Amino acid sequence: MTQLQDLLHATTVTEAYRAGETEIAGISYYAQKVSPGDLFICIKGYVTDGHQFLGDAAKRGAVAAIVEYIQPDIDVPQYVVPNSRIAMAQLASAFYGHPADKMTMIGITATNGKTSTTYMTNAILERHGFKTGMIGTVVIKIDDERIPSELTTPESLDLQSYLKQMADRGVSHVSMEVSSAAQETHRVESVNYDIVCFNNLSREHIDSHGTFEKYFAAKSRLIREAGEGSFAVLNLDDEHAASLVTQTRAQVVTFGMKSSEGTLHCKDLDLSTGRAKFTVEVLKPFHTKSGVPIAPGAFRVELRIPGLHSVYNSMAAIAIALLCGVSVETIQETLRTFGGVERRFEFIYEDGFTIVDDHFANPGNIDVTLETLKYMDYEQFHLVYAIRGARGPIINRENAESIVHWLKRLEKRELIATRSQSHVNRHNTVSDEEADMFMDVMNEAGIEVKLYDELPDAIGQALAQAGRGDLILLAGCQGMDPGAEIALGLLERVDSNEGR
């Protein structure tokens, strides 16, 4: 049991109702999960207000509550705070013994590549011999235990619980994705990062933040609020990341491919097979987080995973690994064998022709994916695109414009598109307005589109067109999630029929 009065020193309480000496057994922000002896935190959400459920929480055994306003008709001690989300982060950290302070915390943000960079970083640190934790879109990793994720960055109470478990198991390094939503809702408020990384920014999640400027403001907090003793890893080839070089108290380590003004430089890039080989130059001396100097020099890197975006993700992971004191040899060996993350420019078929599956989310993602094709060797290119549903006509116009830009550069005047009607839920259904916007942009650009309602029909058309040496790109978000399985199933059926 924990004395609530001691715990409250971790946050700002402006008013108290029925205050007294209280011991708590736990903390909860979800009324239906309250256990007897819990402190209940009333969170104002986007849709519902947790204050509505205080009475229910009290009936389930909550012994006190953190609130933004008092409800005198509910007979439970209530402590008013300016922002209950901030209070929850602060109280959770204190309740679990400030676990983040006991480990090297690495926070990674980007519009595209957070998951891949986090996985890559974790793989390098793990091969070095560190006991690692990882938090992100796909999984929560606590040493050798894996728990499926519900959010890219968990709510602060859940996050601190995971960090406590990691610290208790002797984890030394935690790599975690930090989403813009997590920043805006104060989920990482009490995590003091040792290394932060900002890789890229493009238009995404504007519906959540209101404007692109607000999205950038939320995203960049990870860098702008980093402490003096920390390190910030920034991609100079991205104008938004580069703009943060002078906006942080952290020691800055930069990288780039187009820019050679940074700490690390990627040169001599070979992407002819789709899988990159390149040289990393250390242009400027810097030091690890423990103070060991890193002198200028160069080393060669080969990636098992394909795509130009993988080069940028790996450069971020390399910078982080060097700051953690990992040897060049360990970095090279890890990246040579690292298998990547599902649906991130994933090669799913290579027999006569090649099929690549990619999470084609937004203009930034589209640009870096299709730019990769500029470096690759293939005969004909076939694009199967799942129109993005439930994101509105604006993002679909921007996606379409990016596709048009690259199709022209790749000298391609046609594509296959689908609404994936039977393969998305109601939260990702393509509206007529979204489909019309996509088609309007294509028609204006003179791009011929074969539009299918169903995903298997669209993929089947691409397979029917493909010849030896060709490249098929299955591109799209939720509407293309089953694409790889469908394509491989269709190919297996063809092989089976031919074998009869």
N, C-alpha and C positions, 0 to 999 in steps of 0.2 A: 504493500500500500504506500501511496505517496501523499505527503501533506500538500493539499491544494494551495495553501497560503504561500508555501515556499515556491511552488511552481509558478505562481502568478508573478513573481519577480522577473520572469523572462519576457513579459509583455507589458503593455500599458493599459491599466484599468482606470477608467474615468469616473465610474459610479458603481456602487454595489447595492444589491437588494437582498435582504435576509442573510447577509454575510455572517460567517462563523467558522470555527475550526472544522475542517472537513478533510477526510481522507478519500482518495480516489484509487480505484483499482485499474482504470484504463481510461481511454479517450475515444469518443466516437462522434462522427458527424452525420451518421445515417441512423435515423430513429429506430428502424426495424432491426438494427444490429446492436442496439444498446444492451449491455449486460448490467446487472445490479452493481452499483458502486462506480459507474462510469461518470466522467465529465462529458456533457453533451455540448457540442459546438454548433451554434445556429449559423449556417452559411447561406448567404443570399446568392442564389444561382441565377443563371440566365433566364430560366423558366419558372422555377419554384423558389420560395423563400423558406429556408430551414426553420425559421421562427414559428411557422405554422405547425411544426411537428414537435415543439417543445413539450406540450402536454402529453403526447404519446410517449416521448422519451422518459418523462417523469414517471409515467405509469409502469414503464419497463424497468425502472430502478435507477435512473440517472439521479445523482446526488447533488449536482450543481450544473450550471450552464454558463457558457460564454455567449454573450448576445450583443447586438448593436442597439437594441432598445428593450426596455423592461416590459414584461407582461405580468402585472401584479396579481392577476387572477390565477396564476400558476404557482403553486406552493413549493418552490424550489429555489435555492440561492442562485442569484443571477449576477454576473459581472459584465458590465458594459465596456466594450472596447471600440476604438474608432473603426477598425476593419477586422472582421472575424476571420477572414482568410489569412491575413498577416499574423494574427494572434494564434491561429491554429499551427502555422509553420513554426512559430517561436516556441509555443508550448510543447509541440510534438518533439522538437529537437531536445528541449530540456528534459522532457519525460523519459526519453530514450538515452539520455546521457551524452548528448551531442556527438553521435557516432561519426559524422562526417569529418570532425576534427582529428580523428584517429587514423584516417586513411588519406592517400593521395587522390584527390577528387579531380576528375577530368570532365569538363562540360563541353559538348560539341553541338553547334547549331549551324543550320543551313536550310535553305528551302529544299534543296535536292542533295541527297547523299549523307544525311545524318546517320541513317542506319548503317550504310556500308562503311563509312568512316569509323563509326563506333565499333563495329565488328572487327574491322581491320586492326584498329588500335588494340583492342582486347587480345586478338590473336598474337600480335607481336609481343605484348607484355607477358602473355601466358607462356609463350615459347622461351622468353628470357628467364622464366622461373618464378615470376611474381605470382602470388595467389590473387586472383582477380574477381571482380564483380562487374556486372554490366546491366544497364537499365535502358530500355528503349522500346521501340514500336512493336517488336516481335516477341521479345522475351525479357524476363528478369533473371539474371544469372547470379546465384549466390555460391561462389566457389564452384562446386561440381553439380549443384542443384539448379534446375531450370523451371521457371514458372511462367506460363503464358501471360503476356501483357494485355491490359485493358486500355491503357492510355500510353501515348508516347512517353510522357513524363507523369508519373503517378501523382495523385493528390499528396499534399505535404505530409499528412499523417501516415499514409501508406508508405511514402518514400522514406520517412525516418524509421519506420519499422523495418523495412528492407535493409537500410543502412546499418541498423542495430544488429540484425542477423549477420550481415557481412563482417562487421567489426568483431563480433563474438566468434566467428569462424576463422579469424586471422587474415582476412582479406586485406591486402596492402594498397591495391590500386583499383579504383572504380571508374569505368568509362561510361558516360551516360549522355543520351540525347536530351537536349533541352529545347522544347518547343516554344513557339511564341505564345501559345495559350498558357503554358506553364509560367512564363514570365508575367503575363498579364494577370494571372490569378494567384500569383505569389506562392506557387508550389515549391520553389527552390529558395525561398526567402532566407532560410537559415543555413544554407549550404555555402561555405566559403571555399571556392574552387582554387586549386593550385595551378591548373592549366585550363584555359578556355580557348575555344577555336570557333572562328566564323569563316565558313568556306565560300558561301555564295548567297545571293538573294534574288528572287524574281517574284512576279505577281502570283500570289497564292494566298488562300485564307483571307481574302479581302472582305468576304462576307462576314467573317468573325470580328474583324478589327475596324471595319468601316472605311478606312482609306489605306492606301499603300504606305503613306507616311507613318500612320499609326502602327502598321505592321512592322515596318523597319524599326520604329522606336521600341516596340516590344522585343523584337528579335535582338537588337543591339544592346539591350540592357546587360546581357551576359558579359559583354566586353566592357561597356562603359562603367559598370559597377564592380569590376574585378579589383581586388586589393593590390597594394603596392608590392607585396611579396610574391605575387602570382605572375604567370606568363600568359600572354595572348598570342595565339597563332592565327595569322591573317593571310588571306589569299589576295595578292596584289592585282591579279588579273580580273577580279571582281570589284567594280567601282565602289560598291557599298561597303564591302569588307575593307577595302583600302582606305576609305574615308575615316575609319575608326582608329587608324594608326596613332593619331594625336588625341584621341578621345578616351584614353584609358590610362589608369595609373600603373597598369601591369607592364612588365618588361615585354617588349614586342619582338616576336620572331615571325618573319614574313617569308612567303614563297610565291613563285610564279613560273609560268612557262613563257608567256608573251613578254612579261616584265622580267628584266634581269637586274632590277634595282634592289631586290630583297636579300634576305639572309640565305635562302636556298633557291636554286634555279634548276628547272627541268630543261634539259637540252638533248639534242640528237634523238628525237622521238621517232620511233618506228612503229607504226600502227597497221602495217600492210596486212597482217593476219587478223586484225581486230584486237589482238592481245598485245599490249604495249611493252616495248623495250626502250629504255631511256637512261640518261646519265643524270644523277643528282650532283650538282655543284654546291658546295658550301662556300659562298662568296664572302661572307663576313664572319669573323669569330664570334662565338657566343658561349654560354656555359649551361650545364645541366642545372636542374632545380636544386641539386646538392652542391653546386659550385665547381664541378669539374669542367675545365675548359674544352671547347670543341674548336679545333683549328680549321682553317680553310682547306679544302681538298675536294675530291670527287669519287663517286662510286657508281657502278652500273646496277640497274634494277630491271627485273623482268617480272611482269604480272601474269598470273594464270587467268585472272578475270579480264574480260574484254571491255573496251569502251574508253573514249577520251575522258569521260567523267571519272573513270576509275583512276586515271593518272592524277587528277586533282585530289581525289579522296586519298590516294596513297601518299601524295606529298604532304597532306595534312597529318596523316598517321605517322609518317616518317619524322616530321618535325616534333610531334608529341613524344614519340619513342626516344628520339635523341635527347629531349629534355628530361626524360625519365632515366637516362643513363644506359639505354640499350645499345648493344654493339651494332655496327654496320652489318656484320656477318649475320647476326640474328634477324635483322630487318630484311636483308636480302633473301634469306632462306624462307622466312615466313611469307613474304609477298610472292615468292615463286610457287608456293603451294597453297596459298589461301584461295578457297573455292567461291567466295562471294556470297551474296544474299539473293534469294529468289526474286526474279522479275526485275533485276537491275542489270540491263543489257546482258541477259543470260543466254548463252548458246545452248539451245535445247536439242538441236539436230544438226549433224554434220555428216551427211552421206549422199554425195552427188550434188546436193545444194545445201545451203545453210539456213536455219531458222533461228532468229534472235527474238527473245521476248523482253519487252521493256515497259516499265511503269511510266508512261508518257504523260506526266501530270500537268505541266504548265510550260509557258514559253521557254523558261530557262532550261528545264529538263529536255524539251524538244530540241532546242538549239544544240546542246552539248551531245545529245544522242545522234542527231542527224549529221553534225559536224564530224563525228567519228567515221561515218561512211565515206567522207571525203578522202580519208587516209587508207581505206581498205581496198583490197583487190577482190573484185567479183565481176560477173557478166552482167546480168540484169537485176534491178532492184524492184521488189514488190512490197508495197506498204499496205498493211491491213490496220485500219485505225478505228478504235471504238470511241465514238463521240462521248464526251464527258457529260454525265447526267447530273441534274440538280445543283449545278454551279452557276447557272444563269447564262444569258446570251453573251455577256461581255467576255468572260473567260473563254467561251467557245470561239468567239471572234478572234481573240488574241492567239489562242492555240492554232486556229486555222491560218492566221496570217503568218505565224512562225513556220508552219508546215509548208505553205506556199513559197515562202522565202527560200527554204532549203530544197524543195522540189525543183525550183528553177535553177539553183546552183548545181544540183545533181542531174540536171537535164532530164527531168522526169515530168511528164504531163498528165499522169493519171494515178489514181489510187483507189483502193477498196475501202469502204467505210461501213460501219454497222451501228445500229442502236442497241444491239444485244438485249432485245426485249425480254427474252426468257431467262436471261442469265444475270440480271441485276435485281436487287430488292427495290422497294418503293422509295427508299432514300437516295437511290442512284439512277432512277428512271430518266431517260432523255425526253425532255418535253419537245413539242412541235416547234416552239420558239427557238430552242437550242439547236435542233437539227436544221431548221431553216436558216439560222445565222451561219452555221458551218457551211451549208450548201451555197448561200449567197456569196460568201468570200471565195469559195472555190470557183463558182461560175464567173465571177468578176475577173478572176485570174486566168480563166481559160483552162482550168484543170478538170479533166473528165473524172467523174466520181461514179463508181458502181456502188450504190447504197443498198444494203441489205438490212431487213428488220432483225434477222437472227445471226448470231455469231458463227455457228457452224457453216452456214451458207457462205459467209464472207471468207472464212478461212479455206473452205473447200475450193472456192474460186481461185485463190492465190496458189494453192497446191496444184491445181489443174494447169496453171500458167507457168509454173516454175520449171526451168530447164537446168541442165548441168552447169554448175558454177554460179548459179543465181543465189541471191540473198533475199529471204523473206523476213520482214520486220513486223512482228505482232506488237502493236503499240496501243497503249491506253491504260486507264486506271481500273476501276471496279469492273467496267464492261469487258475488259480483256483478262481479268484474273483467271478465268477457266481456259484461256486461249491455248496455252501450252498443252494441257491435257487433251483438249479437243483435237489439236493438230496432230499430236502423236497417235491418238486413237484413229484418226482418219488414215494416217500413213500405215498403221498396223493393219487396218482393214484392206487397204490396197495391196500390201505385201501378202496378206493371207489369200486374197482372191487370185493374185498372180501365181501363188504357189500351188493352186489346185490343178 
